[in-house]
Amino acid sequence: MNNNLSFPSARSGAALPVTVLGAGKIGRTIAAMLQDSGDYAVTVVDRYRDALDALPAGVSTRVADPSERQACMEALAGAAAVINALPFHAAVPVATVAAELGVHYFDLTEDVAATRAIRALAADARAVLMPQCGLAPGFIGVVGHDLAQRFLRGGGQLLDLRMRVGALPRYPNNALKYNLTWSTEGLINEYCNPCEAIVDGRRVEVPALEGLESFALDGIEYEAFHTSGGLGTLPETLAGRARHVDYKSIRYPGHCAVIKLLLDDLRLRERRDWLREIFDSAIPLTEQDVVVVFASATGHTAGEDGRLGPLTQASFSARIGGADGEHGHLNAIQLTTAAGVCAALDMVIAGQLPQRGFVRQEDMRLEAFLANRFGRHYTCHPLQEALA
C-alpha cells in the first residue's frame, strides 16, 4: 500500500470556484487537496500574507480578514462554495453571508451553539449549509450512524452507541502526555463546554471531563472522557431510538486528571485566554501523531419474521498516521480533518447529498464516504504504513 498522497480528478469540465477561509495548517491542506484534484479553482483568504505564501502553486490568494462582514462578502462573491477553516467563533458570521449569497457552506466547528444557529439560517437557504465536517464532529458521525442503522433497519433495536476519537502524539513526553496537533481554541472549547448525550433514552447534557474510562486498543492503553461537540446532530437523529449514545475523546492515561487540575483547582476554566496562552507557550506542536477512531454499537437486529435476534455488537476502528506528498508531510489530524470536509463538498457537488438547506454528517453513507477520492484517506494511511 502506497502511503504517499494523491488527489485524482474525478470530473471533467470547468473547475468549480471554491473559497477557503483561513490559511492555517488545515486550511492549507484543504486547499491543496481540492486544487490537486483538478476539479476546483481554489482561492484562500487570510489576514496574514506569510500564511498565504506557504500555499502550493496554482492556488489563488487574497489578503483580508474574512471574519469581517464586508471582506467576507467580497471573498465569497462568485464562489460556488466556501469552506470555513477559521476558529469556531467565525462560523455563524460566515455562514450568514454564505446563506445570503446562495453559496454552499462547509465548516469544521465543534461548537454546538454555532451549529444550532447555522441550522436556523438554513431554513430558507438556497444552498447547502453543512457544519461539523471534520473528524469529530464529522467522520465519527458518519461511522456512528452507519453502526446504528445496522440495528434499526427492519425494526431492530439499538441499545448502546459509543464513539471514541483521539488525535494523539506518537511519542508523548510531558505530564499531559499530549502535544498540540490542531486548534488550541477548539481544544479548550471541547474541554469546557457541556456535552450532549442520550442516557436512558433521553437527550441530556453531561459535564465535560466526566465519564472517565480506561480501555486498550491494539495493545495500547488509553483513557476516554466526555468532551463537547463530538456527536454533532446524532443526539437529535437518534432520540427515542437508542438507550444510550455518547462521545468521548481518547487520551493517554493521566491526561484528564491534569486537565481537571488546571480547569477546576486552578480555576482556569474562568480564564480561557490564560489557558490558551499557557497551552500555546508550554505544549509543543508535533508532526508525529496518530488519529485513533473507535466506535461500537450493541442491540438486536430484526429477522425476516420480524423477531429480534440475539444481542449483538458491531464495531469500527482505525489508527491513521500521517503521509508525505508533493507539498510536504501532512500529520494525521491535518489529513483526516481536511479529507472529511473535502469529501462532504465533493459529495454535494456530485449530487449525492441534498442540494440546499441544512445537511447533517449522518446524511452521508459510510460506504459512499470511504469510496470518495478524499474520504478514502481514512482507509489508505494506517499507522503501520506510516511507520514503514
C-alpha positions in Angstrom: 0.0 0.0 0.0 1.4 3.4 -1.0 1.4 6.0 1.8 2.1 8.9 -0.5 -0.8 11.3 -1.1 -2.5 11.8 -4.4 -5.8 13.5 -5.2 -7.0 12.3 -8.6 -9.5 14.2 -10.7 -13.0 12.6 -10.9 -14.8 15.0 -13.2 -14.2 16.9 -16.4 -15.1 20.4 -17.4 -14.5 23.9 -15.9 -13.0 23.9 -12.4 -15.6 24.9 -9.8 -14.7 28.1 -7.9 -14.3 27.4 -4.1 -13.1 29.8 -1.4 -11.3 28.6 1.6 -11.2 30.9 4.6 -8.1 30.6 6.8 -4.5 29.6 5.7 -3.6 27.6 8.8 -2.4 24.0 8.6 -5.9 22.7 8.0 -6.9 25.4 5.5 -3.7 24.9 3.5 -4.3 21.1 3.4 -7.9 21.6 2.2 -6.7 24.0 -0.5 -4.0 21.6 -1.7 -6.4 18.6 -1.8 -9.0 20.5 -3.8 -6.6 22.2 -6.1 -4.7 19.0 -6.9 -7.9 17.2 -7.9 -8.2 19.5 -10.9 -11.9 20.0 -10.4 -11.8 23.0 -8.1 -10.3 26.5 -8.6 -9.3 27.4 -5.1 -8.9 30.9 -3.5 -7.6 31.1 0.0 -8.3 34.2 2.1 -6.3 35.0 5.3 -5.2 38.1 7.2 -1.6 37.2 7.0 0.5 37.2 3.8 3.1 34.9 5.3 0.5 32.2 5.7 -0.7 32.6 2.2 2.8 32.4 0.8 3.0 28.8 2.1 0.3 27.6 -0.2 1.1 25.4 -3.2 1.4 26.9 -6.7 -1.9 27.3 -8.6 -3.9 28.4 -5.5 -5.2 32.0 -5.7 -4.7 34.1 -2.6 -6.2 37.2 -1.0 -5.1 39.2 2.0 -8.2 40.2 4.0 -9.8 39.5 7.4 -12.6 37.0 6.4 -14.2 37.4 9.8 -15.3 40.9 8.9 -18.6 41.0 7.0 -17.6 43.2 4.0 -14.4 41.3 3.5 -16.3 38.0 3.7 -18.9 39.2 1.2 -16.1 40.1 -1.3 -14.3 36.8 -0.7 -17.4 34.8 -1.4 -18.6 36.7 -4.4 -18.6 34.4 -7.4 -17.8 31.3 -5.4 -19.9 28.1 -5.7 -18.8 27.0 -2.2 -16.9 28.2 0.8 -15.0 26.1 3.4 -14.6 27.9 6.6 -11.3 26.9 8.4 -11.4 29.8 10.8 -11.9 29.4 14.6 -15.3 28.4 15.8 -16.5 31.9 16.7 -16.4 32.9 13.0 -18.8 30.1 12.0 -22.1 31.9 12.3 -21.0 35.2 10.7 -19.5 33.4 7.7 -22.5 31.1 7.3 -24.8 34.1 7.4 -23.0 35.7 4.4 -23.0 32.4 2.6 -26.7 31.9 3.1 -27.4 35.4 1.8 -25.3 34.9 -1.3 -26.6 31.3 -2.0 -23.1 29.8 -1.6 -22.7 26.3 -0.3 -21.2 26.5 3.2 -19.0 23.9 5.0 -17.0 24.2 8.2 -15.1 22.2 10.9 -16.7 23.7 14.0 -17.2 21.6 17.2 -19.3 24.4 18.8 -22.8 23.2 19.5 -24.4 26.7 19.7 -22.9 27.7 16.4 -24.3 24.6 14.7 -27.8 25.3 16.1 -27.6 28.9 14.8 -26.5 27.7 11.3 -29.3 25.2 11.2 -31.7 28.1 11.9 -30.1 30.0 9.0 -30.7 27.0 6.7 -34.5 27.1 6.9 -34.8 29.3 3.8 -31.3 28.8 2.3 -30.9 28.5 -1.5 -27.7 26.5 -1.0 -26.3 23.8 1.4 -25.2 24.8 4.9 -23.2 21.9 6.3 -21.2 22.5 9.5 -19.1 20.0 11.6 -17.4 18.4 8.6 -14.1 17.4 10.2 -13.1 14.3 12.2 -15.2 14.7 15.4 -17.7 16.1 14.8 -17.7 14.9 11.2 -16.4 11.5 10.2 -17.3 9.9 13.5 -20.9 10.8 13.0 -20.9 9.0 9.6 -19.5 5.9 11.3 -21.9 6.1 14.3 -25.0 6.5 12.1 -23.9 3.5 9.9 -23.5 1.3 13.0 -26.8 2.5 14.3 -28.6 1.7 11.1 -27.3 -1.9 11.2 -29.6 -2.5 14.1 -32.5 -0.1 13.3 -33.2 -1.4 9.8 -36.3 -3.5 9.6 -37.5 -2.7 13.1 -34.5 -3.9 15.0 -33.4 -2.4 18.4 -30.4 -0.2 19.0 -29.3 -0.2 22.7 -25.9 1.5 23.0 -23.8 3.5 20.6 -20.4 4.6 21.9 -18.0 6.8 19.8 -14.3 7.5 20.8 -11.8 9.6 18.9 -8.4 10.9 19.7 -5.6 12.9 17.9 -2.6 11.8 19.9 1.2 12.3 19.8 3.0 9.1 19.0 5.8 10.0 21.4 4.4 11.9 24.4 7.0 13.1 26.9 5.2 15.5 29.3 2.8 15.2 32.2 -0.2 15.8 30.0 1.0 13.0 27.6 -0.2 15.3 24.9 1.1 17.6 22.1 -0.9 20.2 20.2 -2.0 18.9 16.8 -4.8 21.4 15.9 -6.7 24.5 17.2 -5.9 25.4 20.8 -9.2 27.4 21.0 -11.2 24.4 19.7 -9.5 22.1 22.2 -10.3 24.4 25.2 -13.9 24.7 23.9 -14.3 20.9 24.0 -12.9 20.7 27.5 -15.1 23.4 29.0 -18.5 23.3 27.3 -21.3 20.8 28.2 -21.7 17.7 26.2 -24.8 16.2 24.6 -25.7 12.5 25.1 -28.6 10.1 25.2 -29.0 8.5 28.6 -31.8 6.0 29.3 -33.4 7.1 26.1 -33.5 10.8 26.9 -31.4 13.6 25.4 -29.3 15.2 28.2 -26.3 17.3 28.8 -23.3 15.9 30.7 -20.2 17.8 32.0 -17.0 17.7 30.0 -14.2 15.7 31.5 -16.6 13.3 33.3 -17.3 9.7 32.5 -13.7 8.7 32.7 -13.0 5.2 31.4 -9.9 3.1 30.5 -9.6 0.7 27.6 -7.0 -1.0 25.4 -6.9 -1.0 21.6 -4.3 -3.0 19.6 -2.4 -3.5 22.9 -2.2 0.2 23.8 -3.7 1.6 27.0 -6.0 4.7 26.6 -8.4 6.7 28.7 -11.5 8.5 27.4 -13.9 11.1 28.8 -16.7 13.3 27.7 -15.9 16.4 25.6 -18.2 18.8 23.8 -19.4 18.7 20.3 -18.2 15.3 19.0 -21.7 13.9 18.5 -22.8 16.5 16.0 -26.5 16.1 15.4 -26.7 12.4 16.3 -28.5 13.0 19.6 -31.4 14.5 17.7 -31.3 11.9 15.0 -31.3 9.0 17.4 -33.5 10.5 20.1 -36.2 7.9 21.1 -34.4 5.2 19.1 -31.5 4.3 21.3 -31.0 3.7 25.0 -27.5 5.2 25.3 -25.4 7.3 22.9 -22.2 9.2 23.9 -18.9 10.6 22.6 -15.6 10.7 24.4 -12.1 12.0 23.5 -9.3 9.5 23.7 -6.1 10.4 25.5 -3.2 8.6 27.2 -3.8 7.6 30.9 -3.4 10.6 33.3 -4.3 13.4 30.9 -7.8 14.0 32.3 -6.5 14.4 35.9 -4.1 17.1 34.9 -6.7 19.0 32.8 -9.1 18.9 35.8 -6.3 20.4 38.0 -5.9 23.3 35.5 -9.5 23.9 34.9 -11.1 23.4 38.3 -8.4 23.6 41.0 -6.5 26.5 39.4 -9.8 27.9 38.1 -8.5 28.4 34.6 -11.9 27.4 33.3 -12.8 31.0 34.1 -9.8 32.4 32.3 -9.7 30.7 28.9 -7.5 33.3 27.5 -4.8 32.5 30.1 -5.3 28.8 29.5 -4.8 29.3 25.7 -1.6 31.3 26.3 -0.3 28.5 28.6 -1.1 25.8 26.2 0.4 27.6 23.2 3.6 28.5 25.1 4.2 25.3 27.0 2.8 22.4 25.0 4.9 21.7 21.9 3.5 21.0 18.5 4.2 17.7 16.8 4.1 16.4 13.3 4.3 12.8 14.6 0.7 12.0 15.5 -1.9 9.3 15.2 -5.7 9.6 14.9 -7.5 6.8 16.7 -11.1 6.2 15.9 -13.2 3.6 17.7 -17.0 3.1 17.7 -19.2 0.3 18.8 -22.9 -0.4 18.9 -24.9 -3.1 20.6 -28.5 -4.1 20.0 -30.8 -6.6 18.3 -31.2 -6.9 14.6 -34.6 -7.8 13.2 -35.1 -11.2 11.5 -37.2 -11.9 8.4 -40.0 -12.9 10.6 -39.9 -9.6 12.5 -38.5 -11.2 15.7 -35.5 -9.7 17.4 -32.2 -11.6 17.1 -29.7 -12.2 19.9 -27.8 -9.4 21.5 -25.1 -8.4 19.0 -22.2 -5.9 18.8 -20.8 -4.1 15.7 -17.6 -2.1 15.8 -15.4 0.2 13.7 -11.8 1.0 14.5 -8.9 2.7 12.7 -5.5 4.1 13.6 -4.4 6.6 10.9 -0.9 8.1 10.5 0.4 11.0 8.6 1.6 10.9 5.0 4.1 12.5 2.6 3.0 14.2 -0.6 4.4 16.7 -3.2 3.5 19.6 -0.8 5.4 18.0 2.2 4.4 16.0 5.2 0.8 16.0 6.5 0.2 14.9 10.0 -2.7 12.6 10.8 -5.1 15.3 12.1 -4.5 17.5 9.0 -5.1 14.6 6.7 -8.3 13.3 8.4 -9.8 16.7 9.0 -9.2 18.0 5.5 -10.3 14.8 3.9 -13.6 14.9 5.8 -14.6 18.4 4.6 -13.4 17.8 1.1 -15.4 14.6 0.8 -18.5 16.5 2.0 -18.0 19.2 -0.6 -17.4 16.6 -3.3 -20.5 14.6 -2.4 -22.7 17.7 -2.5 -21.3 18.8 -5.9 -21.8 15.2 -7.2 -25.4 15.2 -6.2 -25.0 12.5 -3.6 -26.4 14.8 -0.9 -29.2 17.3 -0.6 -28.6 20.5 -2.7 -30.0 23.0 -0.2 -30.7 23.6 3.4 -29.1 22.0 6.5 -27.2 18.8 5.8 -26.0 16.5 8.6 -23.0 14.3 8.7 -25.2 11.3 9.1 -26.7 12.1 5.7 -23.5 10.7 4.2 -23.4 6.9 3.9 -20.2 5.4 5.2 -19.7 3.3 2.2 -20.0 6.3 -0.2 -17.8 8.4 2.0 -15.0 5.8 2.1 -15.3 5.3 -1.7 -14.9 9.1 -2.3 -11.5 10.2 -3.6 -10.9 12.3 -0.5 -12.7 10.1 2.0 -10.6 7.1 1.0 -7.7 8.6 3.0 -9.4 7.2 6.1 -8.5 3.7 4.9 -5.3 4.1 2.9 -3.0 5.6 5.6 -3.0 3.2 8.5 -0.3 3.9 11.1 1.7 0.8 10.3 2.2 2.1 6.8 3.2 5.5 8.0 5.9 3.8 10.2 7.2 1.6 7.4 
